[in-house]
Amino acid sequence: MIMPRGQPLLLPVRPTFIAFSLVVALVLDMLPLGRVAWTPDWVLLLLVFWAMHQPTRVGMGVAFALGLVLDVYQSALLGQHALVYTLAVFGAQAAARRVLWFGSLPQAMQLAPLFLAAHVLEVALRMAGGGLPPGWPVLLAPLLETLLWPLASWILLAPQRRPPDQDKSRPL
């Protein structure tokens, strides 16, 4: 793929960093704060990010597995988060070739409908399983995820921006 003008070349990401970031997101989702409707879904945010930037390492299988873990932890309808995360990763990978050409703010604006659709599907599945409607604060979660996208992008790409070892015999 041709790099956009002015964008630096990134070093390869370490698989351990991807796994560590996903575990941190899982721990953040499992904090005992109570599941209030407006908290951002950290696992969804990082799955979308890694599915766009590293589609060969983080795909629908990882999304399904993490969704099942959250379903079991939250005693939710089994497969609810798994389906939502899998469809979100599919949408992110389908849009990645177009979205990655933009900066982090335009990326966030283009991913806002994806985050909103994921939360609407999650609420619809919860209500189909006999749950209560969460109310209007559920609309704040996709907004917070959209606002967190540039920060998450900056933090998760930082280890790849470190300068490579200088070699005097290489022209780049």
HELIX and SHEET records of a PDB file:
HELIX    1   1 PRO A   15  ASP A   29  1                                  15    
HELIX    2   2 TRP A   42  HIS A   53  1                                  12    
HELIX    3   3 MET A   60  GLN A   74  1                                  15    
HELIX    4   4 GLN A   80  VAL A   99  1                                  20    
HELIX    5   5 SER A  104  ALA A  128  1                                  25    
HELIX    6   6 TRP A  136  LEU A  139  5                                   4    
HELIX    7   7 LEU A  140  LEU A  157  1                                  18    
HELIX    8   8 ALA A  158  ARG A  161  5                                   4    
END                                                                             
